[in-house]
Amino acid sequence: MVLRCGELTGFLCVPIKSQTAIFLLGEEKMAEKDKPWLFRTYAGHSTAKKSNELYRSNLAKGQTGLSVAFDLPTQTGYDSDHVLARGEVGKVGVPVCHLGDMRALFNEIPLEQMNTSMTINATAPWLLSLYIAVAEEQGADVRQLQGTVQNDLVKEYLSRGTYICPPKPSLTMITDVAAYTQQHLPKWNPMNVCSYHLQEAGATPEQELAYALATGIAVLDDLKKKVAEKDFPNMVGRISFFVNAGIRFVTEMCKMRAFAELWDEITLARYGIEEEKYRRFRYGVQVNSLGLTEPQPENNVYRILLEMLAVTLSKNARARAVQLPAWNEALGLPRPWDQQWSLRMQQIVAYETDLLEFGDLFDGNPAVAAKVEELKNGARAELELLDSMGGAIAAIDYMKGRLVESNAERLNRIETKETVVVGVNRWTEGEPSPLTAGDGGIMTVDPGVEDEQISRLNAWRAERDDLAVATALEKLRDDAAAGRNVMPASIAAARAGATTGEWAGIMRSVHGEYRGPTGVSSSPSNRTEGLEPIREAVDAVSQRLGRRLKFLVGKPGLDGHSNGAEQIAFRARDCGMDITYEGIRLTPEQIVARAREDDAHVVGLSILSGSHLPLIEDTMNRMRAEGLSHIPVVVGGIIPDEDAEKLRAMGVARVYTPKDFELNRIMMDIVALVDQDQAAA
């Protein structure tokens, strides 16, 4: 299963004004308290019906806003029966193919009263269109709808990988949504600049600040052309952020203060926004999933709590919406009980402690002020460099390369124990966790869900008015090609019964598809310290092979979490191997064809979405059919022990999970596998 990285929004502003009056209890006065942040849980799985049941249950437990997770086919614009959707349906979120799915998702949930965050990017115009259509069916006043679509494609190219089209038309679609909401959904946040995944991809705090702010600037520069001058300040005020909070919670708290100060500075100096309320840095947060560990997973509860403090302790930089991962997200899909545990953590901090009774605890602290200035100066320097390159859109390749390098440095510090991770590289001996007994501590999605979803999709297609759909899609094509705002035509297509794949197919046909940079260059880095024994072993095997050891790294399926694959390719390159890594979203057929073309000595596959069993089985069958069964295949991902056994039974040579953080050991395993294969030959 994927590390369920969060992506919520729909927030008010920081600082939060006091909402509660002073009450008298006898002679005692209760302290004045701030209103707590929105409590969210990032959720969705299997089917729209099952996800709806989960949402209503979570709301009954005290959750105050919805945060919808969509499955990868929905995020990348494929219907559930597309070849690339195989094994991915309902795994990391809910499949939504059409208006009927969206109806079922929000059944008995009054959208006019709800604050809904939808973690959706490339297909954001489409999912918002479906949401609007359902709200209209409910009789809601669309102008009262509150919530957010994430709608940040720049970070998709850098870290998450659910993009469809090239950057420029993607930016156009972002601002189409923003301009439409200004006129028709004035309470809606049309874009949520997402720095969360930048940190997951290895960004330093300065990089996270700079790359996110540069994205905000790119969006506002384009949006300024699409809205009336009098409406622009309000639109600046509707742009929100979604950030990450890591375990170094003092630094992270200072980062939040730096974000707020820099955004105020940019919106005043660059855009002349005079009203302070429109310059406020409005953000929601999911704390770090990157730091959650598979070994000793019970320790993750402490990590999550400490990370939450980074975004709640400082009143003047407090998140307005918080969602917390569950303790077991490094193992697989959290169960409802696991999500409840994280929700209770928020409620205890907000209601049992006295945190909300005080002003900012850090104003005037010289150490905090110094750290904030240090972060701001580092971010400003990086912003100046990006600006000299032409801004965020023009600098995507540069930013991607820097993130891969930063992540490599982060992993190296863990390997050398310069960075301590309790239970992983120190104090690894411990008692078995009772939390993982029985069902293994995770929820699994029934494989039959995919067939059921496809059956419903086929029934939907059979019952709709095909002529109405074709007419609506043709209008969408014309508007997209002419540069008109795609939202009105998208809403019309939603009402007519078009599907997610059909909507995205129009965008692909008009704007083309895009393969983002991998960040892994062919040239080795200068860092070879500690790699000498591996490089010598690679040289020795290569000499026996008569050519350089060829390592093909592939990502089958729709999983866009490429950080692990990038680091494997990066390290293998520095160890002297000849690597092929073409990035994300490949079919098993494409990977096997490339293995044959390259005459690869070893194939490494990375899957984090939980679709490893069907995709690896397909790959192994194709390898055998092509006469390539002699090539060892290694697999990495979030893979339960029982699934690892099944993969080995398919012929997979090695299975690596998050506990296998020592990349040098993996490199030596690869060399040994090739050497063994050479000896057998």
BELMO-V944118 format. One record per residue. RES is the residue in one small letter. PSI is psi in whole degrees, -180 to 180 (* if undefined). Layout:
[[RES/PSI] [RES/PSI]]
//
This chain:
[[m/153] [v/150] [l/111] [r/83] [c/141] [g/161] [e/71] [l/174] [t/-146] [g/70] [f/165] [l/-157] [c/158] [v/143] [p/157] [i/131] [k/150] [s/136] [q/-11] [t/130] [a/171] [i/127] [f/151] [l/126] [l/96] [g/-123] [e/-5] [e/142] [k/131] [m/145] [a/147] [e/133] [k/145] [d/157] [k/134] [p/163] [w/168] [l/136] [f/121] [r/160] [t/123] [y/113] [a/155] [g/134] [h/164] [s/-83] [t/165] [a/-39] [k/-47] [k/-38] [s/-38] [n/-41] [e/-40] [l/-43] [y/-46] [r/-35] [s/-44] [n/-38] [l/-37] [a/-23] [k/-1] [g/3] [q/142] [t/1] [g/155] [l/144] [s/108] [v/126] [a/126] [f/151] [d/168] [l/-39] [p/-41] [t/-42] [q/-33] [t/7] [g/41] [y/142] [d/163] [s/-16] [d/8] [h/150] [v/-36] [l/-14] [a/-7] [r/127] [g/-6] [e/-10] [v/122] [g/9] [k/-53] [v/11] [g/-171] [v/137] [p/130] [v/104] [c/-20] [h/-179] [l/-35] [g/-40] [d/-41] [m/-36] [r/-48] [a/-34] [l/-36] [f/24] [n/129] [e/18] [i/108] [p/109] [l/-27] [e/-24] [q/-3] [m/151] [n/107] [t/125] [s/129] [m/118] [t/87] [i/141] [n/-77] [a/-37] [t/22] [a/-44] [p/-36] [w/-47] [l/-36] [l/-37] [s/-44] [l/-41] [y/-44] [i/-43] [a/-40] [v/-42] [a/-42] [e/-42] [e/-33] [q/-9] [g/16] [a/152] [d/108] [v/-31] [r/-15] [q/-5] [l/137] [q/139] [g/-158] [t/143] [v/138] [q/-57] [n/34] [d/99] [l/-24] [v/-46] [k/-20] [e/-39] [y/-29] [l/-30] [s/-29] [r/-33] [g/17] [t/33] [y/165] [i/-61] [c/170] [p/166] [p/-45] [k/-50] [p/-28] [s/-41] [l/-39] [t/-42] [m/-35] [i/-49] [t/-22] [d/-46] [v/-45] [a/-47] [a/-38] [y/-43] [t/-33] [q/-38] [q/-35] [h/-24] [l/70] [p/-16] [k/3] [w/140] [n/111] [p/-10] [m/139] [n/96] [v/121] [c/103] [s/-4] [y/-53] [h/-20] [l/-44] [q/-38] [e/-29] [a/4] [g/5] [a/140] [t/164] [p/-39] [e/-41] [q/-41] [e/-45] [l/-53] [a/-46] [y/-38] [a/-45] [l/-37] [a/-36] [t/-45] [g/-41] [i/-44] [a/-41] [v/-46] [l/-37] [d/-41] [d/-39] [l/-31] [k/-26] [k/-13] [k/-10] [v/157] [a/149] [e/-38] [k/-23] [d/-15] [f/-45] [p/-40] [n/-38] [m/-37] [v/-40] [g/-16] [r/-11] [i/126] [s/174] [f/152] [f/117] [v/172] [n/146] [a/115] [g/-174] [i/-23] [r/74] [f/-23] [v/-47] [t/-41] [e/-40] [m/-42] [c/-35] [k/-41] [m/-41] [r/-39] [a/-41] [f/-50] [a/-43] [e/-40] [l/-40] [w/-40] [d/-42] [e/-45] [i/-46] [t/-29] [l/-51] [a/-41] [r/-36] [y/-4] [g/32] [i/112] [e/-32] [e/122] [e/-36] [k/-28] [y/-12] [r/-5] [r/141] [f/109] [r/121] [y/152] [g/168] [v/144] [q/131] [v/168] [n/123] [s/-23] [l/-37] [g/-1] [l/139] [t/146] [e/-45] [p/143] [q/57] [p/-18] [e/-25] [n/-20] [n/-26] [v/-44] [y/-41] [r/-45] [i/-43] [l/-46] [l/-40] [e/-34] [m/-33] [l/-29] [a/-28] [v/8] [t/-26] [l/-39] [s/108] [k/-39] [n/-1] [a/39] [r/138] [a/147] [r/-14] [a/136] [v/133] [q/138] [l/139] [p/169] [a/159] [w/-24] [n/21] [e/-13] [a/-7] [l/-36] [g/-154] [l/124] [p/148] [r/166] [p/-38] [w/-39] [d/-42] [q/-38] [q/-40] [w/-44] [s/-37] [l/-42] [r/-33] [m/-45] [q/-45] [q/-37] [i/-45] [v/-41] [a/-37] [y/-26] [e/-29] [t/174] [d/19] [l/-43] [l/5] [e/-2] [f/158] [g/-166] [d/128] [l/-9] [f/-5] [d/131] [g/-3] [n/118] [p/-35] [a/-42] [v/-46] [a/-41] [a/-42] [k/-40] [v/-45] [e/-39] [e/-45] [l/-41] [k/-42] [n/-41] [g/-41] [a/-40] [r/-42] [a/-42] [e/-38] [l/-40] [e/-40] [l/-45] [l/-40] [d/-38] [s/-22] [m/-8] [g/9] [g/-178] [a/-43] [i/-43] [a/-23] [a/17] [i/-45] [d/-43] [y/-49] [m/-40] [k/-45] [g/-41] [r/-37] [l/-42] [v/-41] [e/-44] [s/-39] [n/-38] [a/-41] [e/-39] [r/-47] [l/-37] [n/-38] [r/-33] [i/-43] [e/-40] [t/0] [k/14] [e/-39] [t/121] [v/130] [v/109] [v/131] [g/-8] [v/-57] [n/-1] [r/150] [w/53] [t/-18] [e/135] [g/175] [e/150] [p/143] [s/121] [p/-18] [l/-22] [t/8] [a/164] [g/-103] [d/8] [g/2] [g/13] [i/165] [m/142] [t/151] [v/130] [d/125] [p/-23] [g/-13] [v/-39] [e/-47] [d/-40] [e/-42] [q/-40] [i/-37] [s/-43] [r/-38] [l/-44] [n/-40] [a/-40] [w/-46] [r/-38] [a/-29] [e/-12] [r/171] [d/102] [d/-36] [l/-41] [a/-40] [v/-47] [a/-41] [t/-44] [a/-40] [l/-34] [e/-39] [k/-41] [l/-43] [r/-45] [d/-44] [d/-42] [a/-42] [a/-32] [a/-6] [g/15] [r/158] [n/127] [v/-7] [m/-49] [p/-43] [a/-32] [s/-41] [i/-41] [a/-40] [a/-37] [a/-46] [r/-36] [a/-22] [g/14] [a/162] [t/166] [t/-45] [g/-36] [e/-43] [w/-50] [a/-31] [g/-37] [i/-45] [m/-40] [r/-41] [s/-34] [v/-46] [h/-13] [g/167] [e/173] [y/139] [r/114] [g/164] [p/147] [t/-20] [g/-1] [v/104] [s/167] [s/-16] [s/131] [p/153] [s/177] [n/-6] [r/104] [t/2] [e/128] [g/-5] [l/-4] [e/-47] [p/-37] [i/-42] [r/-39] [e/-41] [a/-40] [v/-43] [d/-42] [a/-45] [v/-41] [s/-38] [q/-41] [r/-33] [l/-24] [g/3] [r/169] [r/137] [l/123] [k/120] [f/117] [l/120] [v/126] [g/153] [k/95] [p/151] [g/-162] [l/0] [d/122] [g/-1] [h/94] [s/3] [n/-45] [g/-47] [a/-41] [e/-42] [q/-34] [i/-46] [a/-41] [f/-47] [r/-40] [a/-41] [r/-47] [d/-21] [c/0] [g/5] [m/154] [d/112] [i/151] [t/120] [y/111] [e/6] [g/-156] [i/172] [r/60] [l/149] [t/156] [p/-37] [e/-44] [q/-40] [i/-44] [v/-40] [a/-40] [r/-36] [a/-40] [r/-44] [e/-42] [d/-11] [d/53] [a/147] [h/-25] [v/146] [v/129] [g/129] [l/136] [s/124] [i/125] [l/4] [s/0] [g/3] [s/20] [h/-39] [l/-55] [p/-36] [l/-39] [i/-39] [e/-44] [d/-44] [t/-46] [m/-39] [n/-41] [r/-36] [m/-44] [r/-43] [a/-30] [e/5] [g/28] [l/19] [s/-13] [h/-14] [i/120] [p/141] [v/128] [v/148] [v/138] [g/144] [g/-175] [i/92] [i/115] [p/155] [d/-43] [e/-33] [d/-35] [a/-40] [e/-41] [k/-39] [l/-42] [r/-35] [a/-26] [m/-13] [g/4] [v/132] [a/-39] [r/146] [v/125] [y/139] [t/179] [p/-22] [k/-18] [d/74] [f/-10] [e/95] [l/-32] [n/-37] [r/-40] [i/-40] [m/-43] [m/-34] [d/-43] [i/-44] [v/-44] [a/-40] [l/-44] [v/-41] [d/-41] [q/-42] [d/-39] [q/-41] [a/-40] [a/-34] [a/*]]
//
